[in-house]
Amino acid sequence: MNEFLRKKREMAGLADDYIFNKVMLDYDICLEVLRRILPDLHIKKIKLPNNQQEFAVAPDAKAVRFDIYTTDEQGNHYDIEMQVADHHNIAKRIRYYQTTSSM
């Protein structure tokens, strides 16, 4: 591995897409993150998380790709996203994701 790539890898943090996916695909870590973010739901277990889960409402429609996607024992669906830039469109994105994933 060349020096540039080695340093880039060493400097990568949780906001790096590769690192984020590797960390969040760990069942125990993903479950603990959800439990800490949503303590009132008392999540007991989840399905093994998927990364880059894609949903499309129709064959010719624009698809949505979730960073990390899982479901709990109650059938609740979770999309865990890493935002590294604020484009001031989070409300619009959430509505679109919610609409797409419920179909």
C-alpha positions in Angstrom: 0.0 0.0 0.0 1.4 3.4 -0.9 2.1 6.0 1.7 -0.8 8.3 0.7 -3.4 5.5 1.0 -1.9 4.3 4.3 -2.2 7.8 5.8 -5.7 8.3 4.4 -6.8 5.0 6.0 -5.2 6.0 9.4 -6.9 9.4 9.3 -10.3 8.0 8.5 -12.9 8.5 11.2 -16.5 7.3 11.7 -17.7 9.9 9.1 -15.8 8.0 6.4 -18.3 5.9 4.5 -16.2 2.7 4.6 -15.5 3.0 8.3 -19.1 3.9 9.1 -20.4 0.8 7.3 -17.9 -1.5 8.8 -18.7 -0.3 12.3 -22.5 -0.2 11.9 -22.7 -3.6 10.3 -21.6 -5.1 13.6 -24.8 -6.4 15.1 -24.0 -5.5 18.7 -22.8 -2.0 17.8 -25.8 -1.3 15.6 -28.2 -2.5 18.3 -26.5 -0.5 21.0 -26.6 2.7 18.9 -30.3 2.2 18.3 -30.9 1.6 22.0 -29.1 4.7 23.0 -30.7 6.9 20.4 -34.2 5.5 21.0 -34.3 4.3 24.6 -38.1 4.6 25.0 -38.5 1.8 22.3 -36.8 -0.8 24.5 -35.4 -2.6 21.4 -34.5 -6.2 22.3 -33.2 -7.5 19.0 -32.7 -6.5 15.4 -32.2 -8.3 12.1 -28.7 -8.4 10.9 -28.1 -4.8 9.5 -27.7 -4.3 5.7 -25.6 -1.6 4.2 -26.5 0.3 1.1 -30.1 -1.1 1.1 -31.9 0.3 -1.9 -35.6 0.8 -2.4 -37.5 2.0 -5.5 -41.2 2.6 -5.6 -41.4 1.7 -9.3 -39.0 0.3 -11.9 -38.6 3.7 -13.5 -38.5 5.7 -10.2 -35.5 7.1 -8.5 -34.3 4.7 -5.8 -33.4 5.6 -2.2 -30.2 4.1 -0.8 -30.0 3.8 3.0 -26.6 3.7 4.6 -27.6 1.1 7.3 -31.0 -0.5 7.3 -32.5 -2.9 9.8 -35.7 -4.1 11.4 -36.5 -4.8 15.1 -38.6 -7.6 16.6 -41.7 -5.4 16.5 -41.3 -4.8 12.7 -40.1 -1.3 13.1 -37.6 -0.3 10.3 -34.5 1.8 11.0 -32.4 3.7 8.6 -29.1 5.0 10.1 -27.4 7.7 8.1 -24.1 9.5 8.4 -24.4 13.2 7.5 -21.1 14.9 6.9 -22.4 18.1 5.2 -25.4 20.2 6.0 -27.4 20.9 2.8 -30.3 22.3 4.8 -32.6 19.6 3.3 -32.9 17.1 6.1 -36.7 17.4 6.5 -37.3 16.9 2.8 -35.0 13.9 2.8 -36.6 12.3 5.8 -40.1 12.7 4.2 -38.9 11.1 1.0 -37.1 8.2 2.8 -40.2 7.6 4.9 -42.5 7.6 1.9 -40.3 5.3 -0.1 -39.6 2.8 2.7 -43.2 2.4 3.6 -44.2 1.1 0.2 
